[in-house]
């Protein structure tokens, strides 16, 4: 029984280190800590097992989850104003890969929302970081001047892609208006 638990500890430690998604890493570390407390029980150290369960599993996991809650989710609305097959074309696929790589480099949680709503509706009613408007012959990125990730994203895509695109800032006035 102890050997199986020790092997699982090694596997969970490797999974926690290798994952690119922080939520999974927190889950792996929580289970790792629970297995450690179980190992302490098998080694007949119940006081250490209780301390590990309380501090390692519970307290550390809560602290990680609170920190992760402050972690930035990068929300992108992808609006497709042409036929529905545009999302599967090579240009859109290349942009999705670029966006994923950008989010991984900056350790952002990427949330791509496929939408058929208008640009004005998204700006006024939904939380967003970037809006990508994909038309048959044009791709336009919209973002806020206050969001420094938008400028970094534009620079990243400009430096890592040969695909032509436009970008524009959205500004807040009495109502949200396009610049």
Secondary structure in CASP SS format (residue, H / E / C, confidence):
PFRMAT SS
TARGET T0000
AUTHOR 0000-0000-0000
METHOD secondary structure of the structure
MODEL  1
X C 1.00
X H 1.00
X H 1.00
X H 1.00
X H 1.00
X H 1.00
X H 1.00
X H 1.00
X H 1.00
X H 1.00
X H 1.00
X H 1.00
X H 1.00
X H 1.00
X H 1.00
X H 1.00
X H 1.00
X H 1.00
X C 1.00
X C 1.00
X C 1.00
X H 1.00
X H 1.00
X H 1.00
X H 1.00
X H 1.00
X H 1.00
X H 1.00
X H 1.00
X H 1.00
X H 1.00
X H 1.00
X H 1.00
X H 1.00
X H 1.00
X H 1.00
X H 1.00
X H 1.00
X H 1.00
X H 1.00
X H 1.00
X H 1.00
X C 1.00
X C 1.00
X C 1.00
X H 1.00
X H 1.00
X H 1.00
X H 1.00
X H 1.00
X H 1.00
X H 1.00
X H 1.00
X H 1.00
X H 1.00
X H 1.00
X H 1.00
X H 1.00
X H 1.00
X H 1.00
X H 1.00
X H 1.00
X H 1.00
X H 1.00
X H 1.00
X H 1.00
X H 1.00
X H 1.00
X H 1.00
X C 1.00
X C 1.00
X C 1.00
X E 1.00
X E 1.00
X E 1.00
X E 1.00
X E 1.00
X E 1.00
X E 1.00
X E 1.00
X C 1.00
X C 1.00
X C 1.00
X H 1.00
X H 1.00
X H 1.00
X H 1.00
X H 1.00
X C 1.00
X H 1.00
X H 1.00
X H 1.00
X H 1.00
X H 1.00
X H 1.00
X H 1.00
X H 1.00
X H 1.00
X H 1.00
X H 1.00
X H 1.00
X H 1.00
X H 1.00
X H 1.00
X H 1.00
X C 1.00
X C 1.00
X C 1.00
X E 1.00
X E 1.00
X E 1.00
X E 1.00
X E 1.00
X E 1.00
X E 1.00
X C 1.00
X C 1.00
X C 1.00
X H 1.00
X H 1.00
X H 1.00
X H 1.00
X H 1.00
X H 1.00
X H 1.00
X C 1.00
X C 1.00
X C 1.00
X C 1.00
X E 1.00
X E 1.00
X E 1.00
X E 1.00
X E 1.00
X E 1.00
X C 1.00
X C 1.00
X E 1.00
X E 1.00
X E 1.00
X E 1.00
X E 1.00
X E 1.00
X E 1.00
X C 1.00
X C 1.00
X C 1.00
X H 1.00
X H 1.00
X H 1.00
X H 1.00
X H 1.00
X H 1.00
X H 1.00
X H 1.00
X H 1.00
X H 1.00
X H 1.00
X H 1.00
X H 1.00
X C 1.00
X C 1.00
X C 1.00
X C 1.00
X C 1.00
X E 1.00
X E 1.00
X E 1.00
X E 1.00
X E 1.00
X E 1.00
X E 1.00
X C 1.00
X C 1.00
X C 1.00
X E 1.00
X E 1.00
X E 1.00
X C 1.00
END
